[in-house]
């Protein structure tokens, strides 16, 4: 009888994960449609130099924001599952996190406003550019609000905020502000987009949870929450930092134009990354419930299931964006084509990182400190490899575009290391195999590469309009017939029987 109940719960969990996956794929398509206009506007109107300065500031703003959210992006699910003592209920638990985030974020924003050197390592900025720090409190609180919605299995709000409202707001505002305040248009457009996303999240949050009732932010409860969340906050910052430390180091070694080119490549490559990071809010509640019931085999099965979904999707997207890479980078501007090699390595890095991300989704609950140390080792390895790549470029007198490619290769190696170690650790803890790899990925990749190679002989417009769908169709057809079993195809069904 217990086995039947566990089986039913397992099916419910897979159904919830599949529903989140369908929503996230829609979110990916929306992000793709919204991200490209911004890159086109930023590249064609503002240029690589302005985009590079903006990217350097963005790295610091988003990293600080993530730290100020105190790991609530994933830790909130556990606090809500545990039902921590708070007279005001769930809404008050969320309010505790938002209060902490707001206070820390305001302090950080104030510091960076008066000490802007970390934001602009090149030393080139205006007084209006410094206002980008206003985005820090809104970004931090948005992370918490969206995590609260995800706990209720509401991923639609995340898609609306992150894939529709934010990217379209920054695209539209960047276009308008170029004709009014061109010297700071990108920074102001970014601030507008973050606050628009926050309001979108808050609207759904208030409808779901309502206002906190009898909320009493007791200092000892807040301190306990901060102490418990600190390792997770650091792990979040480090995991996120592995995707940005390359830009930070490039900012010190390369010209702003080179940083801008690399930023464009990174933005294109980060599109498939959203497929895996968006699964985290759904995985969190599922994993915490199974931990409460000590159902460790179910956690291993869910990690493997979601991991394969993510890798399968990312590999197809990486092929579709990487093979016609020159044409995609050329859309932003002729000067950005030199970043094609960096784009290819960044896309490969996203594929190898999938195992680390889904493994970490469980490790943050079962081995928080060990996961933290692995994350620290990963970012140290990446920083060391990136710094070494810069020195090698200097030694051989190569150009800045080689620096960009070296930074991308360093990221790929570091994320591959993290995937191997985190999957090994999780399999030991759960007592079950954690492996997302299937040979069907190779079977699907081979014909897709051939189709993509033939598409490169087409005119640039046809390479994009015909080549990308042809690559995706070829890859998708093979992976569906050779890689997806009945348990995988639930991802494409609206109900599970």
C-alpha positions as CSV (number, residue, x, y, z in Angstrom):
1,X,0.0,0.0,0.0
2,X,2.9,2.3,0.9
3,X,4.5,1.6,-2.4
4,X,1.4,2.5,-4.3
5,X,1.1,5.8,-2.4
6,X,4.7,6.6,-3.1
7,X,4.2,5.7,-6.7
8,X,1.3,8.1,-7.0
9,X,3.2,10.8,-5.3
10,X,6.1,10.2,-7.7
11,X,3.8,10.5,-10.7
12,X,2.4,13.8,-9.2
13,X,5.9,15.1,-8.7
14,X,6.9,14.2,-12.3
15,X,3.7,15.9,-13.5
16,X,4.5,19.1,-11.6
17,X,8.1,19.1,-13.0
18,X,6.8,18.4,-16.5
19,X,4.3,21.3,-16.2
20,X,7.1,23.6,-15.1
21,X,9.2,22.4,-18.0
22,X,6.5,23.2,-20.5
23,X,6.0,26.6,-19.0
24,X,9.8,27.2,-19.1
25,X,10.1,26.2,-22.7
26,X,7.5,28.8,-23.5
27,X,9.5,31.2,-21.4
28,X,12.6,30.3,-23.4
29,X,10.9,31.2,-26.7
30,X,9.6,34.5,-25.2
31,X,13.1,35.3,-23.9
32,X,14.6,34.6,-27.3
33,X,12.0,36.9,-29.0
34,X,12.6,39.6,-26.4
35,X,16.4,39.3,-25.9
36,X,17.4,39.7,-29.5
37,X,15.7,43.2,-30.0
38,X,17.7,44.5,-27.0
39,X,21.0,43.1,-28.3
40,X,20.2,44.6,-31.7
41,X,19.4,48.0,-30.2
42,X,22.3,48.0,-27.9
43,X,24.8,46.8,-30.5
44,X,23.6,48.9,-33.4
45,X,22.7,52.2,-31.6
46,X,25.0,52.3,-28.5
47,X,28.0,50.3,-29.8
48,X,30.4,47.8,-28.3
49,X,32.1,50.3,-26.0
50,X,28.9,51.4,-24.2
51,X,27.6,47.9,-24.0
52,X,30.9,46.8,-22.4
53,X,30.7,49.4,-19.7
54,X,27.1,48.5,-19.1
55,X,28.0,44.8,-18.8
56,X,30.8,45.5,-16.3
57,X,28.3,47.4,-14.1
58,X,25.6,44.7,-14.5
59,X,27.9,42.0,-13.2
60,X,28.4,43.7,-9.9
61,X,24.7,44.9,-9.5
62,X,23.3,41.4,-10.1
63,X,25.9,39.6,-8.0
64,X,25.3,42.0,-5.0
65,X,21.5,41.7,-5.5
66,X,21.8,37.9,-5.3
67,X,23.8,38.0,-2.1
68,X,21.3,40.4,-0.6
69,X,18.5,38.0,-1.2
70,X,20.2,35.7,1.3
71,X,19.7,32.4,-0.7
72,X,15.9,32.8,-0.5
73,X,15.7,31.8,-4.2
74,X,16.0,28.2,-3.0
75,X,16.0,28.4,0.8
76,X,12.5,29.9,1.0
77,X,11.0,26.6,-0.2
78,X,12.6,24.8,2.8
79,X,11.5,27.4,5.3
80,X,7.9,27.2,4.0
81,X,8.0,23.4,4.0
82,X,9.3,23.3,7.5
83,X,6.6,25.8,8.6
84,X,9.0,27.9,10.7
85,X,7.4,29.6,13.7
86,X,5.8,32.8,12.6
87,X,2.4,33.9,13.8
88,X,1.6,35.6,10.5
89,X,1.8,32.4,8.5
90,X,3.4,32.0,5.0
91,X,3.1,35.6,4.0
92,X,5.0,36.7,7.1
93,X,7.8,34.2,6.4
94,X,8.2,35.7,3.0
95,X,8.0,39.2,4.4
96,X,10.9,38.3,6.8
97,X,13.1,37.5,3.8
98,X,12.0,40.6,1.9
99,X,12.8,42.8,4.8
100,X,16.3,41.4,5.2
101,X,16.9,41.7,1.4
102,X,15.7,45.3,1.3
103,X,17.9,46.4,4.2
104,X,21.0,44.7,2.9
105,X,20.4,45.8,-0.7
106,X,19.9,49.5,0.3
107,X,23.2,49.5,2.2
108,X,25.0,47.9,-0.7
109,X,23.4,50.3,-3.2
110,X,24.5,53.3,-1.1
111,X,28.1,52.0,-0.8
112,X,28.4,51.4,-4.6
113,X,26.9,54.8,-5.4
114,X,29.7,56.6,-3.5
115,X,32.4,54.0,-4.5
116,X,31.6,53.2,-8.1
117,X,35.0,51.8,-9.0
118,X,33.8,48.1,-8.8
119,X,30.9,48.9,-11.2
120,X,33.1,50.7,-13.8
121,X,36.7,49.2,-13.8
122,X,37.5,51.3,-16.9
123,X,36.8,54.5,-15.0
124,X,34.4,55.7,-17.7
125,X,31.0,56.6,-16.4
126,X,28.6,59.4,-15.8
127,X,26.6,60.5,-12.7
128,X,23.5,59.1,-14.3
129,X,25.2,55.7,-14.9
130,X,25.8,55.4,-11.1
131,X,22.0,55.3,-10.6
132,X,22.1,51.7,-11.8
133,X,22.5,50.8,-8.1
134,X,18.8,51.6,-7.7
135,X,18.1,48.3,-9.3
136,X,19.7,46.3,-6.4
137,X,16.8,46.4,-3.9
138,X,14.2,45.7,-6.6
139,X,16.2,42.8,-8.0
140,X,16.8,41.2,-4.6
141,X,13.1,41.4,-3.6
142,X,12.0,40.1,-7.0
143,X,14.0,36.9,-6.4
144,X,12.2,36.3,-3.2
145,X,8.7,37.0,-4.6
146,X,9.2,34.7,-7.5
147,X,10.6,31.9,-5.2
148,X,7.4,32.3,-3.1
149,X,5.2,31.9,-6.2
150,X,7.3,28.9,-7.4
151,X,6.6,27.2,-4.0
152,X,3.0,27.2,-5.1
153,X,4.0,25.7,-8.4
154,X,3.4,29.0,-10.1
155,X,6.1,29.3,-12.7
156,X,3.9,31.5,-15.0
157,X,4.7,34.5,-12.9
158,X,8.4,34.0,-13.3
159,X,8.0,33.6,-17.1
160,X,5.9,36.8,-17.2
161,X,8.4,38.8,-15.1
162,X,11.6,37.5,-16.5
163,X,10.7,36.5,-20.0
164,X,8.2,39.1,-21.0
165,X,8.1,42.2,-18.8
166,X,11.8,42.7,-18.1
167,X,13.3,42.0,-21.5
168,X,10.7,43.9,-23.4
169,X,10.9,46.9,-21.0
170,X,14.6,47.1,-21.4
171,X,14.4,46.8,-25.2
172,X,11.7,49.5,-25.5
173,X,13.3,51.9,-23.0
174,X,16.8,51.5,-24.5
175,X,15.4,52.5,-27.9
176,X,13.5,55.5,-26.5
177,X,16.3,56.7,-24.2
178,X,18.9,56.6,-27.0
179,X,17.2,59.6,-28.5
180,X,16.9,61.5,-25.2
181,X,19.8,60.4,-22.8
182,X,22.1,58.3,-25.0
183,X,25.0,58.5,-22.6
184,X,23.1,56.6,-19.9
185,X,20.3,55.0,-21.8
186,X,21.3,51.4,-21.1
187,X,21.6,51.9,-17.4
188,X,18.2,53.7,-17.1
189,X,16.5,51.1,-19.3
190,X,17.8,48.4,-17.0
191,X,16.5,50.1,-13.9
192,X,13.1,50.4,-15.5
193,X,13.0,46.8,-16.5
194,X,13.9,45.5,-13.0
195,X,11.2,47.6,-11.3
196,X,8.7,46.5,-13.9
197,X,9.5,42.9,-13.2
198,X,9.2,43.4,-9.4
199,X,5.8,44.9,-9.8
200,X,4.7,42.0,-11.9
201,X,5.9,39.5,-9.3
202,X,4.3,41.5,-6.4
203,X,0.9,41.6,-8.1
204,X,0.8,37.7,-8.3
205,X,2.3,37.4,-4.8
206,X,-0.4,39.5,-3.2
207,X,-3.1,37.6,-5.0
208,X,-1.7,34.3,-3.8
209,X,-0.5,35.1,-0.3
210,X,-2.2,38.4,0.5
211,X,-0.6,40.9,2.9
212,X,1.1,39.6,6.0
213,X,-1.2,39.5,9.0
214,X,0.1,40.0,12.6
215,X,3.6,40.2,11.2
216,X,6.2,40.8,13.9
217,X,9.8,40.8,12.5
218,X,11.4,39.6,15.7
219,X,15.2,40.3,15.7
220,X,16.2,36.8,17.0
221,X,14.1,35.1,14.4
222,X,15.6,37.3,11.7
223,X,19.2,36.6,12.9
224,X,18.5,32.9,13.0
225,X,17.2,33.0,9.4
226,X,20.3,34.9,8.2
227,X,22.6,32.5,10.0
228,X,20.9,29.5,8.4
229,X,20.7,31.1,5.0
230,X,24.3,32.3,4.8
231,X,25.9,29.1,3.3
232,X,23.1,29.0,0.7
233,X,23.5,32.7,-0.1
234,X,27.2,32.2,-0.7
235,X,26.6,29.1,-2.8
236,X,24.1,31.1,-4.9
237,X,26.5,33.9,-5.4
238,X,29.3,31.6,-6.3
239,X,27.2,29.6,-8.8
240,X,26.0,32.8,-10.4
241,X,29.5,34.3,-10.2
242,X,30.9,31.5,-12.3
243,X,28.8,33.0,-15.2
244,X,30.1,36.5,-14.6
245,X,33.6,36.3,-13.2
246,X,34.8,36.0,-16.8
247,X,33.4,39.4,-17.6
248,X,34.9,40.8,-14.4
249,X,38.4,39.7,-15.3
250,X,37.9,40.7,-19.0
251,X,37.0,44.2,-17.7
252,X,40.5,44.5,-16.3
253,X,42.5,43.0,-19.2
254,X,40.5,43.9,-22.3
255,X,39.0,47.0,-23.8
256,X,35.3,47.9,-23.2
257,X,34.6,47.0,-26.8
258,X,35.9,43.4,-26.3
259,X,33.8,43.1,-23.1
260,X,30.8,44.3,-25.1
261,X,31.3,41.6,-27.7
262,X,31.8,38.9,-25.1
263,X,28.6,40.1,-23.3
264,X,26.6,39.7,-26.5
265,X,27.9,36.2,-26.9
266,X,27.1,35.4,-23.3
267,X,23.6,36.8,-23.6
268,X,22.9,34.5,-26.5
269,X,24.4,31.5,-24.8
270,X,22.5,32.2,-21.6
271,X,19.2,31.7,-23.3
272,X,19.4,27.9,-22.9
273,X,20.6,28.4,-19.3
274,X,17.2,29.6,-18.4
275,X,15.8,26.2,-19.1
276,X,17.7,24.7,-16.2
277,X,17.6,27.5,-13.7
278,X,13.8,27.8,-14.1
279,X,13.4,24.2,-13.0
280,X,15.0,24.9,-9.6
281,X,11.9,26.5,-8.1
282,X,9.9,23.5,-9.0
283,X,12.6,21.0,-7.9
284,X,12.9,22.7,-4.5
285,X,9.4,21.9,-3.1
286,X,9.4,18.4,-4.6
287,X,12.8,17.6,-3.1
288,X,12.0,19.0,0.3
289,X,8.8,17.0,0.5
290,X,10.6,13.8,-0.4
291,X,13.3,14.6,2.2
292,X,10.7,15.0,4.8
293,X,9.4,11.5,3.9
294,X,13.0,10.1,3.6
295,X,12.3,9.0,0.0
296,X,15.8,9.3,-1.3
297,X,15.4,7.1,-4.4
298,X,12.7,9.4,-5.6
299,X,15.0,12.4,-5.4
300,X,17.7,10.6,-7.4
301,X,15.1,9.6,-10.0
302,X,13.7,13.2,-10.3
303,X,17.2,14.7,-10.5
304,X,18.1,12.3,-13.4
305,X,14.8,12.9,-15.1
306,X,15.0,16.6,-15.0
307,X,18.7,16.6,-15.8
308,X,18.1,14.6,-19.0
309,X,15.3,16.9,-20.1
310,X,17.5,19.9,-19.6
311,X,20.6,18.5,-21.4
312,X,18.4,17.3,-24.3
313,X,16.9,20.7,-24.7
314,X,20.1,22.6,-24.2
315,X,22.1,20.5,-26.7
316,X,19.5,21.1,-29.4
317,X,19.4,24.8,-28.7
318,X,23.2,25.0,-28.5
319,X,23.5,23.4,-32.0
320,X,20.8,25.7,-33.4
321,X,22.5,28.9,-32.1
322,X,26.1,27.8,-32.4
323,X,26.4,26.4,-35.9
324,X,25.0,29.7,-37.5
325,X,26.8,31.7,-34.8
326,X,28.4,34.1,-37.2
327,X,25.0,35.1,-38.6
328,X,23.5,35.5,-35.2
329,X,26.4,37.7,-33.9
330,X,26.3,39.6,-37.2
331,X,22.7,40.6,-36.4
332,X,23.9,42.7,-33.5
333,X,26.5,44.4,-35.7
334,X,29.4,43.6,-38.1
335,X,31.9,44.3,-35.3
336,X,30.5,41.5,-33.1
337,X,31.1,38.6,-35.5
338,X,34.6,38.1,-33.9
339,X,32.8,36.8,-30.8
340,X,31.6,33.6,-32.6
341,X,34.2,31.4,-31.1
342,X,33.4,32.6,-27.6
343,X,29.7,31.9,-28.3
344,X,30.4,28.3,-29.3
345,X,32.4,27.6,-26.1
346,X,29.8,29.3,-24.0
347,X,27.0,27.3,-25.5
348,X,29.0,24.1,-24.8
349,X,29.6,25.3,-21.2
350,X,25.8,25.5,-20.6
351,X,25.3,21.9,-21.8
352,X,28.1,20.5,-19.5
353,X,26.8,22.6,-16.5
354,X,23.3,21.0,-16.5
355,X,24.3,18.1,-14.3
356,X,25.9,20.4,-11.7
357,X,22.7,22.6,-11.5
358,X,20.2,19.8,-11.0
359,X,22.6,18.0,-8.5
360,X,23.0,21.2,-6.6
361,X,19.2,21.6,-6.4
362,X,19.3,18.6,-4.0
363,X,22.7,19.2,-2.5
364,X,21.6,22.5,-1.0
365,X,19.3,20.6,1.2
366,X,21.3,17.4,2.0
367,X,24.9,18.7,2.0
368,X,24.8,22.4,2.1
369,X,28.4,23.1,3.3
370,X,30.0,20.4,1.1
371,X,28.2,21.9,-1.9
372,X,29.4,25.3,-0.9
373,X,33.0,24.1,-0.8
374,X,32.7,22.5,-4.3
375,X,31.2,25.8,-5.6
376,X,34.1,27.7,-4.1
377,X,36.5,25.3,-5.7
378,X,34.7,25.7,-9.1
379,X,34.9,29.5,-9.1
380,X,38.5,29.5,-7.9
381,X,39.4,27.1,-10.7
382,X,37.5,29.2,-13.3
383,X,39.2,32.4,-12.1
384,X,42.6,30.8,-12.2
385,X,42.0,29.4,-15.7
386,X,40.7,32.7,-17.0
387,X,43.6,34.6,-15.5
388,X,46.0,32.1,-17.1
389,X,44.3,32.5,-20.4
390,X,44.8,36.3,-20.2
391,X,48.5,35.8,-19.5
392,X,48.9,33.4,-22.4
393,X,47.2,35.9,-24.8
394,X,49.6,38.5,-23.6
395,X,52.6,36.2,-24.0
396,X,51.8,35.4,-27.6
397,X,50.7,38.9,-28.5
398,X,47.2,37.8,-29.5
399,X,44.2,40.1,-29.7
400,X,41.3,40.8,-27.4
401,X,39.0,38.3,-29.2
402,X,41.4,35.5,-28.1
403,X,40.9,36.7,-24.6
404,X,37.1,36.3,-25.0
405,X,37.5,32.7,-26.3
406,X,40.0,31.9,-23.5
407,X,37.5,33.1,-20.9
408,X,34.7,31.0,-22.5
409,X,36.9,27.8,-22.5
410,X,37.8,28.4,-18.9
411,X,34.2,28.5,-18.0
412,X,33.4,25.3,-19.9
413,X,36.2,23.4,-18.1
414,X,35.2,24.7,-14.6
415,X,31.6,23.8,-15.1
416,X,32.5,20.4,-16.3
417,X,34.5,19.8,-13.1
418,X,31.5,21.0,-11.0
419,X,29.1,18.6,-12.8
420,X,31.3,15.5,-12.2
421,X,32.0,16.3,-8.5
422,X,28.5,17.3,-7.5
423,X,26.9,14.3,-9.3
424,X,29.3,12.0,-7.6
425,X,28.6,13.5,-4.1
426,X,24.9,13.4,-4.6
427,X,24.9,9.8,-5.7
428,X,26.9,8.8,-2.5
429,X,24.5,10.6,-0.2
430,X,21.3,9.3,-1.9
431,X,22.7,5.8,-2.4
432,X,21.5,5.9,-6.0
433,X,23.1,6.6,-9.4
434,X,22.9,10.2,-10.6
435,X,23.7,10.3,-14.3
436,X,21.9,12.4,-16.9
437,X,23.9,11.2,-19.9
438,X,22.3,9.0,-22.6
439,X,23.8,8.0,-25.9
440,X,20.7,9.2,-27.7
441,X,22.2,12.7,-27.4
442,X,25.0,11.7,-29.8
443,X,22.6,10.0,-32.2
444,X,20.6,13.2,-32.4
445,X,23.6,15.6,-32.6
446,X,25.3,14.0,-35.6
447,X,22.5,14.5,-38.2
448,X,21.8,18.0,-36.8
449,X,25.4,19.0,-37.3
450,X,25.3,17.8,-40.9
451,X,22.1,19.8,-41.5
452,X,23.5,22.9,-39.8
453,X,26.8,22.6,-41.8
454,X,24.8,22.6,-45.1
455,X,22.7,25.6,-43.9
456,X,25.9,27.7,-43.6
457,X,26.1,27.7,-47.4
458,X,22.8,29.6,-47.6
459,X,22.6,33.4,-47.6
460,X,22.7,34.8,-44.1
461,X,19.0,35.5,-43.8
462,X,18.2,32.0,-45.0
463,X,20.7,30.5,-42.7
464,X,18.8,32.0,-39.8
465,X,15.2,31.6,-41.0
466,X,15.7,28.1,-42.5
467,X,18.8,26.7,-40.9
468,X,17.8,27.2,-37.3
469,X,14.4,25.5,-37.6
470,X,15.9,22.7,-39.7
471,X,18.6,22.0,-37.1
472,X,16.0,21.9,-34.3
473,X,13.6,19.7,-36.3
474,X,16.3,17.2,-37.1
475,X,17.7,17.0,-33.6
476,X,14.2,16.9,-32.1
477,X,12.9,14.1,-34.4
478,X,15.9,11.9,-33.5
479,X,15.9,12.6,-29.8
480,X,12.2,11.9,-29.6
481,X,12.4,8.5,-31.3
482,X,15.8,7.4,-30.0
483,X,16.1,9.1,-26.6
484,X,12.7,9.7,-25.1
485,X,10.9,6.9,-23.3
486,X,7.3,7.0,-21.8
487,X,8.6,8.6,-18.6
488,X,10.2,11.4,-20.7
489,X,7.3,12.1,-22.9
490,X,5.2,13.2,-20.0
491,X,6.9,16.5,-20.5
492,X,4.8,17.1,-23.5
493,X,1.5,15.9,-22.0
494,X,-0.9,18.2,-20.1
495,X,-2.0,15.5,-17.8
496,X,-0.6,12.3,-16.3
497,X,-2.8,9.4,-15.8
